[in-house]
C-alpha cells in the first residue's frame, strides 16, 4: 500500500519527483561511502597503533554496509519509479500523470475517465 498512499497524498508528479530525489540521495551516499573506503584503505598501514587500525577497519566495514544498502536502495527506488512512470500515461487520451486513485491499485484519468491498473503490474 505504500506507493498508493503516497501517490494519493502527494499526487503522482510529486511522488515521482520525491522518489527520484530520494533515490539520488542514496546514490550520493553510496558514492561517499566508496570514497571513505578508498581513503581509509589508502591510510591503512599496519605500523600504527592497534586502535587506529581497528578504527579504520570499523569505518571501512560500516561504509561498505551503508554503501551496499544505499546503492541497492537507489536501484530499487529508481526501478519502482520507472515502472510506475511507464504506467502513468492514459492509453485512451495520452495524458501523463493526470489521474486520480480510485482504489489501492486502480486509477481514473481526470481528462477522459478511462480506468486502468497502475500499481498491480509491478
Ligand atoms: Zn485519459
Backbone and ligand atoms as CSV (ligand in chain L), in Angstrom:
chain,resi,resn,atom,element,x,y,z
A,1,UNK,N,N,0.818,-1.210,0.000
A,1,UNK,CA,C,0.000,0.000,0.000
A,1,UNK,C,C,0.853,1.260,0.000
A,2,UNK,N,N,2.148,1.123,0.181
A,2,UNK,CA,C,2.999,2.309,0.314
A,2,UNK,C,C,2.924,3.234,-0.898
A,3,UNK,N,N,3.140,2.773,-2.120
A,3,UNK,CA,C,3.076,3.745,-3.212
A,3,UNK,C,C,1.687,4.358,-3.369
A,4,UNK,N,N,0.632,3.576,-3.155
A,4,UNK,CA,C,-0.729,4.097,-3.331
A,4,UNK,C,C,-1.014,5.214,-2.329
A,5,UNK,N,N,-0.646,5.009,-1.077
A,5,UNK,CA,C,-0.893,6.041,-0.065
A,5,UNK,C,C,-0.126,7.323,-0.379
A,6,UNK,N,N,1.126,7.167,-0.768
A,6,UNK,CA,C,1.937,8.343,-1.080
A,6,UNK,C,C,1.423,9.063,-2.319
A,7,UNK,N,N,1.043,8.292,-3.336
A,7,UNK,CA,C,0.535,8.917,-4.560
A,7,UNK,C,C,-0.782,9.625,-4.287
A,8,UNK,N,N,-1.646,9.019,-3.473
A,8,UNK,CA,C,-2.929,9.642,-3.135
A,8,UNK,C,C,-2.697,10.953,-2.370
A,9,UNK,N,N,-1.730,10.938,-1.470
A,9,UNK,CA,C,-1.465,12.113,-0.633
A,9,UNK,C,C,-0.779,13.237,-1.415
A,10,UNK,N,N,0.211,12.870,-2.254
A,10,UNK,CA,C,1.038,13.879,-2.909
A,10,UNK,C,C,0.635,14.163,-4.347
A,11,UNK,N,N,-0.009,13.212,-4.986
A,11,UNK,CA,C,-0.198,13.294,-6.437
A,11,UNK,C,C,0.974,12.592,-7.106
A,12,UNK,N,N,0.739,12.077,-8.311
A,12,UNK,CA,C,1.768,11.261,-8.931
A,12,UNK,C,C,3.042,12.041,-9.240
A,13,UNK,N,N,2.914,13.242,-9.768
A,13,UNK,CA,C,4.104,14.008,-10.177
A,13,UNK,C,C,5.024,14.292,-8.992
A,14,UNK,N,N,4.439,14.721,-7.878
A,14,UNK,CA,C,5.268,14.985,-6.686
A,14,UNK,C,C,5.858,13.694,-6.132
A,15,UNK,N,N,5.052,12.630,-6.118
A,15,UNK,CA,C,5.559,11.344,-5.637
A,15,UNK,C,C,6.754,10.907,-6.477
A,16,UNK,N,N,6.594,11.012,-7.789
A,16,UNK,CA,C,7.666,10.604,-8.713
A,16,UNK,C,C,8.923,11.452,-8.478
A,17,UNK,N,N,8.725,12.763,-8.349
A,17,UNK,CA,C,9.851,13.667,-8.110
A,17,UNK,C,C,10.567,13.320,-6.802
A,18,UNK,N,N,9.794,13.081,-5.753
A,18,UNK,CA,C,10.402,12.748,-4.451
A,18,UNK,C,C,11.117,11.407,-4.486
A,19,UNK,N,N,10.559,10.455,-5.218
A,19,UNK,CA,C,11.238,9.155,-5.350
A,19,UNK,C,C,12.581,9.320,-6.040
A,20,UNK,N,N,12.620,10.133,-7.089
A,20,UNK,CA,C,13.886,10.360,-7.791
A,20,UNK,C,C,14.886,11.078,-6.889
A,21,UNK,N,N,14.412,12.056,-6.114
A,21,UNK,CA,C,15.313,12.773,-5.196
A,21,UNK,C,C,15.856,11.813,-4.146
A,22,UNK,N,N,14.962,10.995,-3.570
A,22,UNK,CA,C,15.403,10.045,-2.548
A,22,UNK,C,C,16.389,9.031,-3.132
A,23,UNK,N,N,16.095,8.542,-4.337
A,23,UNK,CA,C,16.985,7.572,-4.979
A,23,UNK,C,C,18.366,8.177,-5.205
A,24,UNK,N,N,18.407,9.408,-5.674
A,24,UNK,CA,C,19.706,10.018,-5.942
A,24,UNK,C,C,20.439,10.395,-4.657
A,25,UNK,N,N,19.699,10.672,-3.588
A,25,UNK,CA,C,20.360,10.879,-2.284
A,25,UNK,C,C,21.052,9.587,-1.840
A,26,UNK,N,N,20.404,8.444,-2.078
A,26,UNK,CA,C,21.040,7.167,-1.749
A,26,UNK,C,C,22.250,6.920,-2.633
A,27,UNK,N,N,22.166,7.314,-3.904
A,27,UNK,CA,C,23.317,7.162,-4.806
A,27,UNK,C,C,24.498,7.981,-4.307
A,28,UNK,N,N,24.232,9.223,-3.909
A,28,UNK,CA,C,25.304,10.084,-3.402
A,28,UNK,C,C,25.886,9.501,-2.116
A,29,UNK,N,N,25.022,8.962,-1.249
A,29,UNK,CA,C,25.521,8.311,-0.030
A,29,UNK,C,C,26.432,7.137,-0.369
A,30,UNK,N,N,26.037,6.360,-1.357
A,30,UNK,CA,C,26.867,5.238,-1.786
A,30,UNK,C,C,28.214,5.696,-2.310
A,31,UNK,N,N,28.213,6.774,-3.071
A,31,UNK,CA,C,29.473,7.306,-3.607
A,31,UNK,C,C,30.357,7.828,-2.477
A,32,UNK,N,N,29.758,8.504,-1.483
A,32,UNK,CA,C,30.530,8.957,-0.314
A,32,UNK,C,C,31.144,7.765,0.419
A,33,UNK,N,N,30.379,6.699,0.556
A,33,UNK,CA,C,30.893,5.513,1.247
A,33,UNK,C,C,32.060,4.895,0.472
A,34,UNK,N,N,31.944,4.833,-0.835
A,34,UNK,CA,C,33.039,4.292,-1.651
A,34,UNK,C,C,34.281,5.165,-1.491
A,35,UNK,N,N,34.076,6.499,-1.462
A,35,UNK,CA,C,35.194,7.426,-1.266
A,35,UNK,C,C,35.817,7.228,0.114
A,36,UNK,N,N,34.995,7.047,1.148
A,36,UNK,CA,C,35.507,6.824,2.505
A,36,UNK,C,C,36.313,5.527,2.567
A,37,UNK,N,N,35.829,4.502,1.901
A,37,UNK,CA,C,36.559,3.226,1.879
A,37,UNK,C,C,37.912,3.407,1.208
A,38,UNK,N,N,37.914,4.107,0.079
A,38,UNK,CA,C,39.176,4.328,-0.637
A,38,UNK,C,C,40.156,5.135,0.208
A,39,UNK,N,N,39.654,6.171,0.895
A,39,UNK,CA,C,40.533,6.997,1.732
A,39,UNK,C,C,41.082,6.193,2.904
A,40,UNK,N,N,40.238,5.388,3.532
A,40,UNK,CA,C,40.697,4.572,4.660
A,40,UNK,C,C,41.682,3.503,4.201
A,41,UNK,N,N,41.441,2.919,3.064
A,41,UNK,CA,C,42.359,1.889,2.566
A,41,UNK,C,C,43.720,2.497,2.240
A,42,UNK,N,N,43.699,3.753,1.763
A,42,UNK,CA,C,44.962,4.416,1.462
A,42,UNK,C,C,45.732,4.726,2.741
A,43,UNK,N,N,45.015,5.073,3.806
A,43,UNK,CA,C,45.645,5.395,5.084
A,43,UNK,C,C,45.985,4.153,5.901
A,44,UNK,N,N,45.420,3.035,5.499
A,44,UNK,CA,C,45.596,1.819,6.275
A,44,UNK,C,C,47.059,1.358,6.224
A,45,UNK,N,N,47.686,1.375,7.372
A,45,UNK,CA,C,49.057,0.888,7.487
A,45,UNK,C,C,49.122,0.024,8.737
A,46,UNK,N,N,49.867,-0.981,8.657
A,46,UNK,CA,C,49.936,-1.908,9.786
A,46,UNK,C,C,51.059,-1.544,10.755
A,47,UNK,N,N,51.587,-0.298,10.632
A,47,UNK,CA,C,52.662,0.127,11.517
A,47,UNK,C,C,52.169,0.955,12.690
A,48,UNK,N,N,50.965,1.523,12.616
A,48,UNK,CA,C,50.428,2.389,13.673
A,48,UNK,C,C,49.918,1.577,14.844
A,49,UNK,N,N,49.195,2.259,15.688
A,49,UNK,CA,C,48.644,1.582,16.861
A,49,UNK,C,C,47.497,0.673,16.440
A,50,UNK,N,N,47.206,-0.279,17.309
A,50,UNK,CA,C,46.131,-1.239,17.021
A,50,UNK,C,C,44.771,-0.548,17.046
A,51,UNK,N,N,44.630,0.511,17.874
A,51,UNK,CA,C,43.351,1.241,17.929
A,51,UNK,C,C,43.073,1.976,16.623
A,52,UNK,N,N,44.128,2.560,16.071
A,52,UNK,CA,C,43.970,3.262,14.796
A,52,UNK,C,C,43.598,2.278,13.690
A,53,UNK,N,N,44.246,1.155,13.658
A,53,UNK,CA,C,43.938,0.113,12.676
A,53,UNK,C,C,42.497,-0.365,12.841
A,54,UNK,N,N,42.106,-0.566,14.095
A,54,UNK,CA,C,40.745,-1.015,14.377
A,54,UNK,C,C,39.707,0.037,13.950
A,55,UNK,N,N,40.025,1.320,14.168
A,55,UNK,CA,C,39.107,2.393,13.761
A,55,UNK,C,C,38.939,2.398,12.248
A,56,UNK,N,N,40.033,2.253,11.512
A,56,UNK,CA,C,39.929,2.224,10.045
A,56,UNK,C,C,39.133,1.014,9.570
A,57,UNK,N,N,39.345,-0.116,10.189
A,57,UNK,CA,C,38.606,-1.324,9.801
A,57,UNK,C,C,37.112,-1.136,10.059
A,58,UNK,N,N,36.771,-0.513,11.193
A,58,UNK,CA,C,35.354,-0.274,11.506
A,58,UNK,C,C,34.732,0.698,10.499
A,59,UNK,N,N,35.478,1.761,10.164
A,59,UNK,CA,C,34.951,2.727,9.182
A,59,UNK,C,C,34.765,2.062,7.822
A,60,UNK,N,N,35.719,1.237,7.422
A,60,UNK,CA,C,35.609,0.551,6.126
A,60,UNK,C,C,34.417,-0.396,6.119
A,61,UNK,N,N,34.250,-1.147,7.195
A,61,UNK,CA,C,33.136,-2.102,7.236
A,61,UNK,C,C,31.784,-1.376,7.286
A,62,UNK,N,N,31.692,-0.308,8.088
A,62,UNK,CA,C,30.434,0.453,8.156
A,62,UNK,C,C,30.145,1.120,6.821
A,63,UNK,N,N,31.151,1.701,6.201
A,63,UNK,CA,C,30.949,2.335,4.901
A,63,UNK,C,C,30.555,1.311,3.847
A,64,UNK,N,N,31.135,0.145,3.918
A,64,UNK,CA,C,30.772,-0.909,2.972
A,64,UNK,C,C,29.318,-1.321,3.128
A,65,UNK,N,N,28.887,-1.500,4.372
A,65,UNK,CA,C,27.495,-1.905,4.609
A,65,UNK,C,C,26.528,-0.807,4.172
A,66,UNK,N,N,26.809,0.436,4.558
A,66,UNK,CA,C,25.928,1.548,4.182
A,66,UNK,C,C,25.945,1.757,2.668
A,67,UNK,N,N,27.128,1.641,2.070
A,67,UNK,CA,C,27.244,1.816,0.622
A,67,UNK,C,C,26.479,0.764,-0.157
A,68,UNK,N,N,26.583,-0.481,0.265
A,68,UNK,CA,C,25.843,-1.554,-0.418
A,68,UNK,C,C,24.347,-1.340,-0.262
A,69,UNK,N,N,23.913,-1.001,0.964
A,69,UNK,CA,C,22.488,-0.741,1.179
A,69,UNK,C,C,22.028,0.459,0.349
A,70,UNK,N,N,22.825,1.515,0.347
A,70,UNK,CA,C,22.451,2.725,-0.388
A,70,UNK,C,C,22.336,2.493,-1.876
A,71,UNK,N,N,23.273,1.770,-2.444
A,71,UNK,CA,C,23.224,1.524,-3.887
A,71,UNK,C,C,22.088,0.580,-4.258
A,72,UNK,N,N,21.811,-0.406,-3.398
A,72,UNK,CA,C,20.685,-1.295,-3.700
A,72,UNK,C,C,19.359,-0.544,-3.538
A,73,UNK,N,N,19.273,0.339,-2.539
A,73,UNK,CA,C,18.067,1.158,-2.356
A,73,UNK,C,C,17.881,2.110,-3.542
A,74,UNK,N,N,18.977,2.670,-4.042
A,74,UNK,CA,C,18.924,3.540,-5.219
A,74,UNK,C,C,18.324,2.787,-6.404
A,75,UNK,N,N,18.814,1.592,-6.631
A,75,UNK,CA,C,18.339,0.802,-7.754
A,75,UNK,C,C,16.867,0.428,-7.570
A,76,UNK,N,N,16.483,0.080,-6.345
A,76,UNK,CA,C,15.102,-0.306,-6.053
A,76,UNK,C,C,14.132,0.865,-6.255
A,77,UNK,N,N,14.474,2.034,-5.706
A,77,UNK,CA,C,13.603,3.203,-5.840
A,77,UNK,C,C,13.484,3.657,-7.284
A,78,UNK,N,N,14.602,3.629,-7.986
A,78,UNK,CA,C,14.593,4.072,-9.374
A,78,UNK,C,C,13.771,3.135,-10.249
A,79,UNK,N,N,13.904,1.833,-10.042
A,79,UNK,CA,C,13.142,0.900,-10.872
A,79,UNK,C,C,11.650,0.985,-10.551
A,80,UNK,N,N,11.296,1.190,-9.263
A,80,UNK,CA,C,9.883,1.354,-8.921
A,80,UNK,C,C,9.305,2.612,-9.566
A,81,UNK,N,N,10.040,3.712,-9.492
A,81,UNK,CA,C,9.562,4.960,-10.092
A,81,UNK,C,C,9.431,4.815,-11.608
A,82,UNK,N,N,10.376,4.150,-12.236
A,82,UNK,CA,C,10.314,3.961,-13.686
A,82,UNK,C,C,9.137,3.086,-14.085
A,83,UNK,N,N,8.918,2.007,-13.341
A,83,UNK,CA,C,7.805,1.115,-13.675
A,83,UNK,C,C,6.466,1.823,-13.538
A,84,UNK,N,N,6.283,2.584,-12.463
A,84,UNK,CA,C,5.020,3.314,-12.307
A,84,UNK,C,C,4.942,4.470,-13.296
A,85,UNK,N,N,6.071,5.064,-13.614
A,85,UNK,CA,C,6.080,6.144,-14.598
A,85,UNK,C,C,5.659,5.672,-15.976
A,86,UNK,N,N,6.032,4.443,-16.312
A,86,UNK,CA,C,5.619,3.884,-17.601
A,86,UNK,C,C,4.125,3.622,-17.647
A,87,UNK,N,N,3.511,3.369,-16.478
A,87,UNK,CA,C,2.070,3.095,-16.420
A,87,UNK,C,C,1.250,4.365,-16.217
A,88,UNK,N,N,1.880,5.516,-16.089
A,88,UNK,CA,C,1.165,6.740,-15.721
A,88,UNK,C,C,0.519,7.451,-16.894
A,89,UNK,N,N,0.681,6.942,-18.087
A,89,UNK,CA,C,0.069,7.571,-19.256
A,89,UNK,C,C,-1.257,6.892,-19.572
A,90,UNK,N,N,-2.293,7.704,-19.741
A,90,UNK,CA,C,-3.616,7.175,-20.094
A,90,UNK,C,C,-3.559,6.619,-21.521
A,91,UNK,N,N,-4.012,5.377,-21.680
A,91,UNK,CA,C,-3.961,4.750,-23.007
A,91,UNK,C,C,-5.051,5.290,-23.933
A,92,UNK,N,N,-6.079,5.882,-23.357
A,92,UNK,CA,C,-7.180,6.381,-24.184
A,92,UNK,C,C,-6.886,7.764,-24.750
A,93,UNK,N,N,-6.350,8.664,-23.924
A,93,UNK,CA,C,-6.159,10.039,-24.398
A,93,UNK,C,C,-4.693,10.483,-24.382
A,94,UNK,N,N,-3.809,9.709,-23.784
A,94,UNK,CA,C,-2.385,10.044,-23.791
A,94,UNK,C,C,-1.959,11.042,-22.737
A,95,UNK,N,N,-2.822,11.389,-21.799
A,95,UNK,CA,C,-2.462,12.337,-20.742
A,95,UNK,C,C,-1.509,11.649,-19.763
A,96,UNK,N,N,-0.436,12.356,-19.415
A,96,UNK,CA,C,0.558,11.784,-18.490
A,96,UNK,C,C,0.321,12.302,-17.078
A,97,UNK,N,N,0.241,11.373,-16.136
A,97,UNK,CA,C,0.144,11.669,-14.695
A,97,UNK,C,C,-1.069,12.512,-14.349
A,98,UNK,N,N,-2.125,12.433,-15.122
A,98,UNK,CA,C,-3.363,13.168,-14.814
A,98,UNK,C,C,-4.435,12.150,-14.465
A,99,UNK,N,N,-4.286,11.577,-13.287
A,99,UNK,CA,C,-5.257,10.573,-12.855
A,99,UNK,C,C,-5.506,10.729,-11.362
A,100,UNK,N,N,-6.542,10.026,-10.917
A,100,UNK,CA,C,-6.888,10.005,-9.501
A,100,UNK,C,C,-7.001,8.552,-9.083
A,101,UNK,N,N,-6.453,8.219,-7.936
A,101,UNK,CA,C,-6.543,6.852,-7.429
A,101,UNK,C,C,-7.978,6.566,-7.010
A,102,UNK,N,N,-8.542,5.455,-7.508
A,102,UNK,CA,C,-9.901,5.085,-7.110
A,102,UNK,C,C,-9.892,3.861,-6.205
A,103,UNK,N,N,-8.743,3.185,-6.125
A,103,UNK,CA,C,-8.572,2.069,-5.182
A,103,UNK,C,C,-7.076,1.978,-4.880
A,104,UNK,N,N,-6.668,0.908,-4.239
A,104,UNK,CA,C,-5.253,0.754,-3.915
A,104,UNK,C,C,-4.368,0.539,-5.121
A,105,UNK,N,N,-4.950,0.146,-6.255
A,105,UNK,CA,C,-4.134,-0.138,-7.426
A,105,UNK,C,C,-4.672,0.493,-8.710
A,106,UNK,N,N,-5.948,0.841,-8.753
A,106,UNK,CA,C,-6.543,1.357,-9.982
A,106,UNK,C,C,-6.677,2.877,-9.944
A,107,UNK,N,N,-6.555,3.471,-11.127
A,107,UNK,CA,C,-6.648,4.924,-11.256
A,107,UNK,C,C,-7.664,5.272,-12.339
A,108,UNK,N,N,-8.157,6.516,-12.284
A,108,UNK,CA,C,-9.091,7.015,-13.289
A,108,UNK,C,C,-8.521,8.310,-13.857
A,109,UNK,N,N,-8.509,8.387,-15.189
A,109,UNK,CA,C,-7.990,9.577,-15.867
A,109,UNK,C,C,-8.878,10.777,-15.554
A,110,UNK,N,N,-8.276,11.910,-15.228
A,110,UNK,CA,C,-9.038,13.126,-14.943
A,110,UNK,C,C,-9.574,13.759,-16.220
A,111,UNK,N,N,-8.972,13.395,-17.341
A,111,UNK,CA,C,-9.350,14.029,-18.605
A,111,UNK,C,C,-10.484,13.275,-19.300
A,112,UNK,N,N,-10.379,11.916,-19.378
A,112,UNK,CA,C,-11.359,11.154,-20.157
A,112,UNK,C,C,-12.059,10.058,-19.343
A,113,UNK,N,N,-11.766,9.932,-18.052
A,113,UNK,CA,C,-12.383,8.948,-17.153
A,113,UNK,C,C,-12.047,7.502,-17.483
A,114,UNK,N,N,-11.006,7.277,-18.270
A,114,UNK,CA,C,-10.542,5.907,-18.528
A,114,UNK,C,C,-9.936,5.351,-17.238
A,115,UNK,N,N,-10.149,4.058,-16.972
A,115,UNK,CA,C,-9.602,3.429,-15.770
A,115,UNK,C,C,-8.578,2.378,-16.156
A,116,UNK,N,N,-7.523,2.272,-15.369
A,116,UNK,CA,C,-6.536,1.232,-15.577
A,116,UNK,C,C,-5.815,0.912,-14.279
A,117,UNK,N,N,-5.096,-0.190,-14.313
A,117,UNK,CA,C,-4.355,-0.647,-13.146
A,117,UNK,C,C,-2.968,-0.032,-13.156
A,118,UNK,N,N,-2.643,0.739,-12.150
A,118,UNK,CA,C,-1.341,1.412,-12.082
A,118,UNK,C,C,-0.336,0.595,-11.299
A,119,UNK,N,N,-0.721,0.064,-10.155
A,119,UNK,CA,C,0.253,-0.488,-9.207
A,119,UNK,C,C,0.337,-2.002,-9.259
A,120,UNK,N,N,-0.683,-2.683,-9.618
A,120,UNK,CA,C,-0.670,-4.144,-9.591
A,120,UNK,C,C,0.257,-4.786,-10.587
A,121,UNK,N,N,0.775,-4.032,-11.535
A,121,UNK,CA,C,1.614,-4.601,-12.586
A,121,UNK,C,C,3.060,-4.713,-12.176
A,122,UNK,N,N,3.416,-4.240,-10.962
A,122,UNK,CA,C,4.817,-4.305,-10.525
A,122,UNK,C,C,5.154,-5.697,-10.093
L,1,ZN,ZN,ZN,-7.394,9.749,-20.427
